[in-house]
Amino acid sequence: MLSQRWAKALASGAFVLASITMIMFVASVLAQNTGFSWGKKTTQLCMPGMRGGCNAPLQWESVDGYAGSAPSVAIESSPVALPAPTDRSLMFQSEAVESDMMMGGSVMNTERKVSTTGSVDLRAKSLDWTVSKIREIVKNAGGFIENATLNQPEQGIKSAWMTVKVPADRFEAALAEIKQTADQVVNENTGATDFTAQSIDLNARLNNKRAEEKAYESLLSSATKVADVVEITQELTRVRTEIESLEQQHRYLEAQTALATLSVSVTEDPRVQANPGEFQRGNIFKSSLNTLVDALLALGSGLVVFLISGLPILLIVLGLIWIVYRTARRVVGRMFGE
């Protein structure tokens, strides 16, 4: 009986001790999560320029734009005034916001920036007709001819090279229509370069620099010392120069992705004609007419040259013949008269 009582007493004591230990552990965890401190003085973080002073609750703004009161922070020291954020801190803040956006999936909703390029080699019956149709297709698509080169020798294969710019969203349709103008597509290549990451980076850097510009403008408006005004003005000029450079890069990137580039090569096939008989008859008539005209021109040129250079000699020869004729006639007349 005595041993059973001791066993029950020991079991009860162990249970009580375990319960106390568990309660203390739970209380410690709750104290760490809620900022509760056992017997220590808690103070709130005081930042310079905070509305309402150090006793006002901190206001915070999330990346999504929802505002609210920040939870109080438990520290063991007295209120400390934090220094104003520098350019490096702004950079860190921008990188943190960009990281949060990527973690939250906002990049997936960002408009993709893609530069599309392509090239196509065509063989056509009529070079002039095909080039004219390509110009019409590009114009209807809202694009333009960046450069064009035509090679049309009198004898040989005619060819043309064109570089066209069309809106990126009309690239596929324009390419399909251009291929339909030819009798044969010899070669075709298309490609794309994704500039989405560069676009996001440029936008983030621009936002960062614009925020820095506003901060310097605020400091400049409140500066009273000449040295401070000069220093802030120099920094403001530097930031604005960087903003202009980033904006120029952004405009170039927008232009690269807004228009697609297509290189078109067209070669006329001399073996294929729309109407061979008519074409040959036309060539024969044209060749004969050219030959007749050339002969008449040569005859006229010869007569002109003869009249200019040979007429004096002809007159001399005719004069000599006339003298000989008259002399011979006189001689014969005398002989028969006698």
C-alpha positions as CSV (number, residue, x, y, z in Angstrom):
1,M,0.0,0.0,0.0
2,L,2.8,2.4,0.9
3,S,4.7,1.8,-2.3
4,Q,1.6,2.4,-4.4
5,R,1.0,5.8,-2.6
6,W,4.6,6.8,-3.3
7,A,4.2,5.9,-6.9
8,K,1.0,7.9,-7.3
9,A,2.7,10.9,-5.6
10,L,5.7,10.8,-7.9
11,A,3.5,10.5,-11.0
12,S,1.4,13.5,-9.9
13,G,4.5,15.6,-9.2
14,A,6.0,14.8,-12.6
15,F,2.7,15.8,-14.3
16,V,2.6,19.1,-12.5
17,L,6.3,19.8,-13.4
18,A,5.7,19.0,-17.1
19,S,2.6,21.2,-17.2
20,I,4.5,24.2,-15.6
21,T,7.3,23.7,-18.1
22,M,4.9,23.7,-21.1
23,I,3.1,26.8,-19.8
24,M,6.4,28.7,-19.5
25,F,7.5,27.6,-23.0
26,V,4.2,28.8,-24.6
27,A,4.4,32.1,-22.7
28,S,8.0,32.7,-23.9
29,V,7.0,32.1,-27.5
30,L,4.0,34.4,-27.2
31,A,6.2,37.1,-25.7
32,Q,8.7,36.9,-28.6
33,N,6.0,37.1,-31.3
34,T,4.0,40.0,-29.7
35,G,7.0,42.1,-28.5
36,F,6.1,41.6,-24.8
37,S,9.0,42.0,-22.5
38,W,9.1,40.7,-18.9
39,G,9.8,43.7,-16.6
40,K,11.5,45.8,-19.3
41,K,10.5,49.2,-20.6
42,T,9.3,49.2,-24.2
43,T,9.5,52.3,-26.5
44,Q,8.4,53.1,-30.0
45,L,10.7,53.8,-32.9
46,C,10.9,57.6,-33.5
47,M,11.7,58.7,-37.1
48,P,12.5,62.3,-38.0
49,G,9.7,64.1,-39.8
50,M,7.0,61.6,-38.6
51,R,3.6,63.1,-38.4
52,G,2.4,63.5,-34.8
53,G,5.8,63.2,-33.3
54,C,7.2,60.1,-31.5
55,N,3.9,59.3,-29.8
56,A,2.0,58.9,-33.0
57,P,1.6,55.4,-34.5
58,L,3.8,54.5,-37.4
59,Q,2.0,54.6,-40.8
60,W,3.1,52.2,-43.5
61,E,2.3,51.6,-47.1
62,S,2.7,48.3,-48.8
63,V,3.7,47.6,-52.4
64,D,0.1,47.1,-53.4
65,G,-0.8,50.6,-52.1
66,Y,-2.9,49.6,-49.0
67,A,-2.1,51.8,-45.9
68,G,-2.5,51.0,-42.2
69,S,-0.8,51.2,-38.9
70,A,2.5,49.4,-38.4
71,P,2.8,47.2,-35.3
72,S,4.7,48.7,-32.4
73,V,8.4,47.6,-32.1
74,A,9.8,46.6,-28.7
75,I,13.3,47.7,-28.1
76,E,15.3,48.2,-24.9
77,S,16.8,51.6,-25.7
78,S,15.5,55.1,-25.7
79,P,13.9,56.7,-28.9
80,V,16.6,57.1,-31.6
81,A,16.3,59.4,-34.6
82,L,17.3,57.6,-37.8
83,P,19.4,59.4,-40.4
84,A,17.7,60.5,-43.7
85,P,17.8,57.8,-46.4
86,T,20.7,58.0,-48.8
87,D,21.0,57.1,-52.4
88,R,22.1,53.6,-51.4
89,S,19.2,53.1,-49.1
90,L,16.8,54.2,-51.9
91,M,18.5,51.7,-54.1
92,F,18.0,49.0,-51.6
93,Q,14.4,50.0,-51.2
94,S,13.8,49.9,-55.0
95,E,15.5,46.5,-55.2
96,A,13.4,45.2,-52.4
97,V,10.2,46.4,-54.0
98,E,11.2,44.9,-57.3
99,S,12.0,41.6,-55.6
100,D,8.6,41.6,-53.9
101,M,6.9,42.3,-57.2
102,M,8.7,39.3,-58.8
103,M,7.9,37.1,-55.8
104,G,4.3,38.2,-55.9
105,G,3.9,37.3,-59.6
106,S,3.4,40.9,-60.9
107,V,6.1,40.4,-63.6
108,M,3.9,37.8,-65.1
109,N,1.3,40.5,-65.7
110,T,3.8,42.9,-67.2
111,E,3.6,43.6,-71.0
112,R,6.3,41.6,-72.8
113,K,8.8,43.6,-74.8
114,V,9.9,41.5,-77.8
115,S,11.9,42.6,-80.8
116,T,10.8,40.5,-83.9
117,T,13.0,40.1,-87.0
118,G,12.8,38.0,-90.1
119,S,14.1,37.5,-93.6
120,V,12.6,35.9,-96.7
121,D,14.0,35.1,-100.2
122,L,11.4,35.1,-103.0
123,R,11.4,34.1,-106.7
124,A,8.7,35.8,-108.8
125,K,7.6,35.9,-112.5
126,S,7.6,39.7,-112.6
127,L,10.0,41.7,-110.4
128,D,8.2,45.0,-110.9
129,W,4.8,43.6,-110.0
130,T,6.1,41.8,-106.9
131,V,8.0,44.9,-105.6
132,S,4.9,47.1,-106.1
133,K,2.7,44.6,-104.2
134,I,5.2,44.4,-101.3
135,R,5.2,48.2,-101.0
136,E,1.4,48.2,-101.0
137,I,1.3,45.5,-98.3
138,V,3.7,47.3,-96.1
139,K,1.8,50.6,-96.4
140,N,-1.5,48.9,-95.6
141,A,0.1,47.3,-92.5
142,G,1.1,50.7,-91.2
143,G,4.8,50.2,-91.9
144,F,7.4,51.8,-94.2
145,I,10.3,50.8,-96.4
146,E,13.5,51.5,-94.6
147,N,15.7,51.0,-97.6
148,A,15.4,49.3,-101.0
149,T,17.9,48.3,-103.8
150,L,16.8,47.4,-107.3
151,N,19.0,45.6,-109.8
152,Q,17.6,45.7,-113.3
153,P,20.2,45.0,-116.0
154,E,19.3,44.9,-119.7
155,Q,20.5,41.3,-119.9
156,G,20.5,39.1,-116.9
157,I,18.4,38.3,-113.9
158,K,16.6,41.2,-112.2
159,S,16.6,41.3,-108.4
160,A,15.6,43.5,-105.5
161,W,16.5,43.8,-101.8
162,M,14.2,45.6,-99.3
163,T,14.2,46.2,-95.6
164,V,10.8,46.9,-94.3
165,K,9.4,48.0,-90.8
166,V,5.9,46.9,-89.8
167,P,4.1,47.1,-86.4
168,A,5.0,44.0,-84.3
169,D,1.4,42.9,-84.0
170,R,1.1,42.9,-87.8
171,F,4.3,41.1,-88.6
172,E,2.9,37.6,-89.1
173,A,0.0,38.8,-91.3
174,A,2.3,41.1,-93.4
175,L,4.8,38.2,-93.9
176,A,2.1,35.9,-95.1
177,E,0.8,38.4,-97.6
178,I,4.3,39.1,-98.9
179,K,5.0,35.4,-99.5
180,Q,1.8,35.2,-101.5
181,T,3.2,37.7,-104.0
182,A,5.9,35.3,-105.1
183,D,5.8,32.0,-107.1
184,Q,8.3,30.4,-104.8
185,V,9.6,31.0,-101.3
186,V,13.3,30.0,-101.5
187,N,14.2,30.7,-97.9
188,E,12.5,32.0,-94.7
189,N,13.8,32.9,-91.3
190,T,12.2,34.5,-88.3
191,G,13.4,35.3,-84.8
192,A,12.7,37.2,-81.6
193,T,14.6,38.8,-78.8
194,D,13.0,39.3,-75.4
195,F,13.7,42.6,-73.8
196,T,11.1,42.3,-71.0
197,A,13.7,42.0,-68.2
198,Q,15.6,45.1,-69.5
199,S,12.3,47.1,-69.7
200,I,11.5,46.2,-66.1
201,D,15.0,47.1,-64.9
202,L,14.8,50.5,-66.8
203,N,11.4,51.3,-65.3
204,A,12.7,50.5,-61.8
205,R,15.8,52.6,-62.2
206,L,13.7,55.5,-63.6
207,N,11.3,55.3,-60.6
208,N,14.3,55.2,-58.2
209,K,16.0,58.2,-59.9
210,R,12.7,60.2,-60.0
211,A,12.2,59.6,-56.3
212,E,15.7,60.7,-55.6
213,E,15.1,63.8,-57.7
214,K,12.1,64.7,-55.7
215,A,14.0,64.2,-52.5
216,Y,16.8,66.6,-53.6
217,E,14.2,69.1,-54.7
218,S,12.7,69.0,-51.3
219,L,16.1,69.4,-49.6
220,L,16.9,72.3,-52.0
221,S,13.7,74.2,-51.1
222,S,14.5,74.0,-47.4
223,A,18.3,74.6,-47.6
224,T,19.5,77.9,-46.0
225,K,23.3,77.7,-46.4
226,V,25.1,78.5,-49.6
227,A,27.3,75.5,-49.4
228,D,24.3,73.2,-48.9
229,V,22.5,74.8,-51.9
230,V,25.6,74.3,-54.1
231,E,26.1,70.7,-53.1
232,I,22.4,69.8,-53.5
233,T,22.2,71.5,-56.9
234,Q,25.2,69.5,-58.1
235,E,23.6,66.3,-57.0
236,L,20.3,67.3,-58.5
237,T,22.0,68.0,-61.8
238,R,23.7,64.6,-61.7
239,V,20.4,62.8,-61.0
240,R,18.6,64.6,-63.8
241,T,21.3,63.7,-66.3
242,E,21.0,60.1,-65.3
243,I,17.2,60.3,-65.7
244,E,17.6,61.7,-69.3
245,S,20.0,58.9,-70.2
246,L,17.6,56.3,-68.8
247,E,14.7,57.9,-70.6
248,Q,16.6,57.8,-73.9
249,Q,17.4,54.1,-73.4
250,H,13.7,53.5,-72.6
251,R,12.6,55.3,-75.8
252,Y,15.1,53.3,-77.9
253,L,13.8,50.0,-76.3
254,E,10.2,51.0,-77.1
255,A,11.1,51.7,-80.7
256,Q,12.9,48.4,-81.0
257,T,10.0,46.4,-79.8
258,A,7.2,48.4,-81.3
259,L,8.3,47.7,-84.9
260,A,9.4,44.4,-86.5
261,T,12.1,44.3,-89.1
262,L,11.8,42.1,-92.2
263,S,14.4,41.7,-94.9
264,V,13.0,40.8,-98.3
265,S,15.0,39.5,-101.3
266,V,13.2,39.1,-104.7
267,T,14.7,37.5,-107.8
268,E,12.9,37.3,-111.1
269,D,12.8,33.9,-112.8
270,P,13.5,34.3,-116.5
271,R,12.3,30.7,-117.2
272,V,8.8,31.4,-116.2
273,Q,6.7,34.0,-118.1
274,A,3.0,34.9,-117.8
275,N,2.5,34.7,-121.6
276,P,5.7,33.4,-123.4
277,G,4.3,33.7,-127.0
278,E,3.2,37.3,-126.6
279,F,6.4,38.1,-124.8
280,Q,8.5,36.6,-127.6
281,R,6.5,38.4,-130.3
282,G,6.9,41.7,-128.4
283,N,10.6,41.1,-128.1
284,I,11.0,40.3,-131.9
285,F,9.1,43.4,-132.9
286,K,11.0,45.6,-130.5
287,S,14.3,44.2,-131.7
288,S,13.4,44.7,-135.4
289,L,12.3,48.3,-134.8
290,N,15.5,49.0,-132.9
291,T,17.5,47.6,-135.7
292,L,15.7,49.7,-138.3
293,V,16.1,52.8,-136.3
294,D,19.8,52.1,-135.8
295,A,20.3,51.6,-139.6
296,L,18.5,54.9,-140.4
297,L,20.6,56.7,-137.9
298,A,23.8,55.2,-139.3
299,L,22.8,56.1,-142.8
300,G,22.0,59.7,-141.9
301,S,25.2,60.0,-139.9
302,G,27.2,58.6,-142.9
303,L,25.6,61.1,-145.3
304,V,26.3,64.0,-143.0
305,V,29.9,62.9,-142.5
306,F,30.4,62.5,-146.3
307,L,28.9,65.9,-147.1
308,I,31.1,67.6,-144.6
309,S,34.4,65.9,-145.2
310,G,34.1,64.4,-148.8
311,L,32.3,67.2,-150.7
312,P,35.5,69.2,-151.5
313,I,37.3,66.1,-152.8
314,L,34.3,65.2,-154.9
315,L,34.2,68.7,-156.4
316,I,37.9,68.5,-157.3
317,V,37.4,65.1,-158.9
318,L,34.4,66.3,-160.9
319,G,36.4,69.4,-162.0
320,L,39.3,67.2,-163.2
321,I,36.9,64.9,-165.1
322,W,35.2,67.9,-166.7
323,I,38.6,69.3,-167.8
324,V,39.6,66.0,-169.3
325,Y,36.3,65.6,-171.0
326,R,36.5,69.1,-172.6
327,T,40.1,68.6,-173.7
328,A,39.4,65.2,-175.2
329,R,36.4,66.7,-177.1
330,R,38.4,69.5,-178.6
331,V,41.2,67.1,-179.7
332,V,38.7,64.8,-181.3
333,G,37.0,67.7,-183.1
334,R,40.2,69.0,-184.5
335,M,41.2,65.6,-185.7
336,F,37.9,65.0,-187.6
337,G,37.7,68.6,-188.8
338,E,41.0,68.4,-190.4
